[in-house]
Amino acid sequence: MSNLHKRFLSLLCIDYLGTDVAQGRPCTSSGIPNSAWHCEKAVDGFSFTTMSTGSCYHSHFDLTNPWLQIELSRAYSISSIVIYNRMDSDSEKINPFNLHLGNSSDVQLNAIYGGDLNFDDLTQWSKTIPIDGVTVQYVGVVLPGSARTLQLCEVEVYTDDEPTESDRRLGSQVAGSDPGVLVFESPTDDRPLGLLANITVEITAGNFPPVTRYTILQVVPDDSLGELTIQCEALSGEENCDPSKTASTEPLELFTESELFGTTEFTLEEFPAGFAGQDWTAGIDAYLSDDTRLRVNAGTFGAEGYYTIRLTDHHLTDDGDWSRIAEWRFMIYPTPVQLLEEGESSDACTMMPTEGVSLIDKFCAKCIDFADELGPLEITITFQLIPVGAEIAKSAFPGDGPPTDNRIFITTSTQWDH
């Protein structure tokens, strides 16, 4: 992380659910129509939620009780299980599903935990199921009923049996490092390949309000490929690049200047519950978007809340998966709402009196009201004096007397009740 010029990191949050003991473990499942959709895709450590990434499991179509089961290395006390649904199509087919937890290699002999489970919000790509008081070696996902097709992109099984501290995964943070720089020591174990850590940083500077920024850390086989980054384009007259206050009424344009080694893909990884995430691609400007650039039209992100756009450089080689990711996380605030009473003009401001004024009269410019939950709007006042039937008095300087005072004094008032 680059130096932040005399700003200070006052808070560091790294999000962990525990230790995922399912990643890379053996698995079995119902039949598959394509070898590329094997159950190993559900424990490969990648939570991509589209089939095109090659990281999702897909059973044969229209089976009775299709299933997938993971064999852990031993019996663990399970704290939670996270299921990643397929999001590019047929996301509703996951509902309802059962978790079969036990110590038998036959998934149907293991007890159902929690009854019928559902993704209550099909726009959410993952569901976390808390588990209490269960120690098992086999974790199964079953779709009960006939004519069912099991599609999911990752199963994560978390346990409290092993250390979950970030010191073990990332390494301990170096005390006394330069302000604005995060430094981690070598971890106690090797950093797991493919590890993704979401890092939240709160930046404070003097008496200014704190600013929160987010970044993502990815463990890769080798750093020789360089970093993949996302930047925001400040469009002419439409600057919309502050992640803390992104406007839904302006377009958002993201791009990368990093060297690319495979095929690229922009995906929406996070969005608020009120947003129909499966339809966001309709807002992409196809003419101004390509492998390195994404332009999303104004009005696409209408729901208030946090969004995360991920750029993936898919790079598969004979030596393994060298894919890289970068993310842009931003907050959409509610759009100020114009409050027009019946019969009012739709013009921004109205002169009062409307018949005009002389240079010595007082006048008022009444502007329409806006409701903005974030506080007062930024207002810019410009004034132009246009004489009608007369010339503006001119003064010469230097002259015999002082220059004419042609100043106009403007007093603003919001007329708010508070």
Residue pairs with C-beta under 8 A, 6 or more apart in sequence:
1 180
1 181
1 182
1 201
1 215
2 180
2 181
3 178
3 179
3 180
3 181
4 179
4 180
4 181
4 203
5 180
6 179
6 180
6 205
7 179
7 180
7 203
7 204
7 205
8 179
8 180
8 203
8 204
8 205
9 179
9 180
9 182
9 201
9 202
9 203
10 202
10 203
10 204
10 210
11 200
11 201
11 202
12 173
12 182
12 199
12 200
12 201
13 199
13 200
14 166
14 170
14 197
14 198
14 199
14 200
15 197
15 198
15 200
16 164
16 166
16 169
16 197
17 79
17 80
17 82
17 128
17 156
17 158
17 164
18 79
18 80
18 158
18 159
18 160
18 162
18 164
19 158
19 159
19 161
19 162
19 163
19 164
20 45
20 156
20 157
20 158
21 72
21 73
21 76
21 157
21 158
21 159
21 162
22 43
22 70
22 72
22 139
22 155
22 156
22 157
23 43
23 44
23 45
23 156
23 192
23 194
24 43
24 44
24 45
25 43
25 70
25 71
25 72
25 73
26 70
26 71
27 39
27 40
27 42
27 43
27 68
27 69
27 70
27 71
28 39
28 68
28 69
28 71
28 105
28 107
29 38
29 39
29 57
29 59
29 66
29 67
29 68
29 69
29 150
30 59
30 60
30 63
30 66
30 67
30 68
30 150
31 59
31 60
31 63
32 38
32 39
32 57
32 58
32 59
32 60
33 58
33 59
33 60
33 61
34 58
36 54
37 51
37 56
37 57
37 58
37 59
38 57
39 57
39 68
39 70
41 54
41 55
41 56
41 57
41 153
42 56
42 57
42 68
42 70
42 152
42 153
42 154
42 155
43 70
43 154
43 155
44 55
44 154
44 194
45 154
45 192
45 193
45 194
45 195
46 53
46 55
46 154
46 194
46 321
46 323
47 55
47 84
47 125
47 126
47 153
47 154
47 156
47 196
48 55
48 56
48 153
48 267
48 312
49 56
49 84
49 85
49 86
49 87
49 88
49 125
49 153
49 267
50 56
50 86
50 87
50 88
50 153
50 265
50 267
51 58
51 86
51 88
51 89
51 151
52 88
52 265
53 265
53 312
53 314
54 316
55 153
55 154
56 86
56 151
56 152
56 153
57 68
57 150
57 151
57 152
57 153
58 86
58 149
58 150
58 151
59 66
59 68
59 149
59 150
59 151
60 66
60 149
61 149
62 146
62 147
62 148
62 149
63 147
63 148
63 149
63 150
64 145
64 146
64 147
64 148
65 108
65 142
65 143
65 144
65 145
65 148
66 142
66 143
66 148
66 149
66 150
67 100
67 107
67 108
67 140
67 141
67 142
67 143
67 150
68 140
68 141
68 150
68 152
68 155
69 100
69 105
69 107
69 138
69 139
69 140
69 141
70 138
70 139
70 140
70 155
70 157
71 105
71 137
71 138
72 136
72 137
72 138
72 139
72 157
74 137
75 103
75 135
75 136
75 137
76 135
76 136
76 137
76 157
76 159
76 161
77 134
77 135
77 159
77 160
77 161
78 101
78 131
78 134
78 135
78 136
78 139
78 157
78 158
78 159
79 130
79 131
79 158
79 159
79 160
80 128
80 129
80 130
80 131
80 158
81 99
81 128
81 129
81 131
81 139
81 155
81 156
81 157
81 158
82 126
82 127
82 128
82 129
82 154
82 155
82 156
82 158
83 94
83 97
83 126
83 127
83 129
83 141
83 152
83 154
83 155
84 125
84 126
84 152
84 153
84 154
84 155
84 156
85 91
85 94
85 119
85 122
85 124
85 125
85 126
85 127
85 151
85 152
85 153
86 93
86 94
86 151
86 152
86 153
87 125
87 153
87 277
87 278
88 278
90 149
90 151
91 119
91 122
91 278
92 122
93 143
93 148
93 149
93 150
93 151
94 119
94 143
94 150
94 151
94 152
95 118
95 119
95 122
96 116
96 117
96 118
96 143
96 144
97 116
97 117
97 118
97 141
97 142
97 143
97 144
98 112
98 113
98 114
98 115
98 116
98 117
98 141
98 142
98 143
98 144
99 112
99 113
99 114
99 117
99 129
99 139
99 140
99 141
99 142
100 107
100 108
100 110
100 111
100 112
100 113
100 138
100 139
100 140
100 141
100 142
101 110
101 111
101 113
101 131
101 134
101 136
101 138
101 139
101 140
102 109
102 110
102 111
102 136
102 138
103 110
103 136
103 137
103 138
104 110
104 138
105 138
107 138
107 140
107 142
108 142
110 136
110 138
110 140
113 129
113 131
113 134
114 129
116 144
117 127
117 129
119 127
121 273
123 271
123 273
123 275
123 276
123 277
123 278
124 273
125 269
139 155
139 157
141 150
141 152
141 155
143 149
143 150
166 172
166 197
167 187
167 188
168 187
168 188
168 189
169 187
169 189
169 191
169 192
169 195
169 197
170 184
170 187
170 191
170 197
170 217
171 184
171 185
171 186
171 187
171 188
171 191
172 184
172 185
173 182
173 183
173 184
173 185
174 183
174 184
174 185
177 183
180 203
182 199
182 201
191 219
192 219
193 219
193 220
193 221
194 218
194 219
194 321
195 217
195 218
195 219
196 216
196 217
196 218
196 219
196 325
197 216
197 217
198 214
198 216
199 214
199 215
199 216
199 217
200 212
200 213
200 214
201 212
201 213
201 214
201 215
202 210
202 211
202 212
202 213
203 210
203 211
203 212
203 213
204 210
204 211
211 244
212 244
213 243
214 243
214 327
214 329
216 325
216 326
216 327
218 324
218 325
220 322
220 324
221 319
221 320
221 322
222 322
225 259
225 261
225 315
225 322
225 324
226 258
226 259
227 258
227 324
227 326
228 256
228 258
228 311
228 313
228 324
228 325
228 326
229 256
229 257
229 258
229 326
230 254
230 255
230 256
230 309
230 311
230 326
230 327
230 328
231 254
231 255
231 256
231 257
232 240
232 241
232 252
232 253
232 254
232 255
232 328
233 241
233 253
233 254
233 255
233 293
234 240
234 241
235 250
235 251
235 253
238 250
238 251
240 246
240 247
240 250
240 251
240 252
243 328
243 329
243 330
243 331
244 330
244 331
245 331
245 333
245 374
246 252
246 301
246 330
246 331
246 332
246 333
247 332
247 333
247 335
248 298
248 299
248 300
248 301
248 302
248 332
248 333
248 335
249 298
249 299
249 335
250 298
251 285
251 295
251 296
251 297
251 298
252 295
252 296
252 300
252 301
252 330
253 288
253 293
253 294
253 295
253 296
254 266
254 293
254 294
254 295
254 309
254 311
254 328
255 292
255 293
255 294
256 292
256 293
256 311
256 326
257 292
258 313
258 326
260 291
260 292
260 313
261 313
261 315
261 322
262 313
262 314
262 315
262 316
262 322
262 323
263 291
263 313
263 314
264 291
264 292
264 311
264 312
264 313
264 314
265 311
265 312
265 314
266 289
266 294
266 309
266 310
266 311
267 309
267 310
267 312
268 277
268 280
268 307
268 308
268 309
268 310
269 308
269 309
269 310
269 327
270 306
270 307
270 308
270 329
271 277
271 280
271 301
271 303
271 305
271 306
271 307
271 308
272 303
272 304
272 305
272 306
272 307
272 332
273 303
273 305
274 303
274 304
274 305
275 301
275 302
275 303
275 305
275 307
280 296
280 300
280 301
282 300
283 296
283 297
283 299
283 300
283 301
284 294
284 295
284 296
284 297
284 300
285 295
285 296
285 297
288 295
289 295
294 309
294 311
301 307
301 332
302 332
303 332
304 332
304 333
304 334
305 331
305 332
306 329
306 330
306 331
306 332
307 329
307 330
307 331
307 332
308 327
308 328
308 329
308 330
309 327
309 328
310 325
310 326
310 327
311 325
311 326
311 327
311 328
312 323
312 324
312 325
313 323
313 324
313 325
314 323
315 321
315 322
315 323
315 324
316 322
316 323
333 374
334 372
334 373
334 374
336 370
336 371
336 372
336 377
337 370
337 371
337 372
338 368
338 369
338 370
339 368
339 369
339 370
339 371
340 346
340 368
344 368
346 368
347 368
348 367
348 368
349 365
349 366
349 367
349 368
350 365
350 366
350 367
351 357
351 363
351 364
351 365
352 363
352 364
352 365
352 366
353 363
356 388
357 363
370 377
376 414
379 412
381 410
381 412
383 408
383 410
385 392
385 408
393 404
393 406
395 403
395 404
397 403
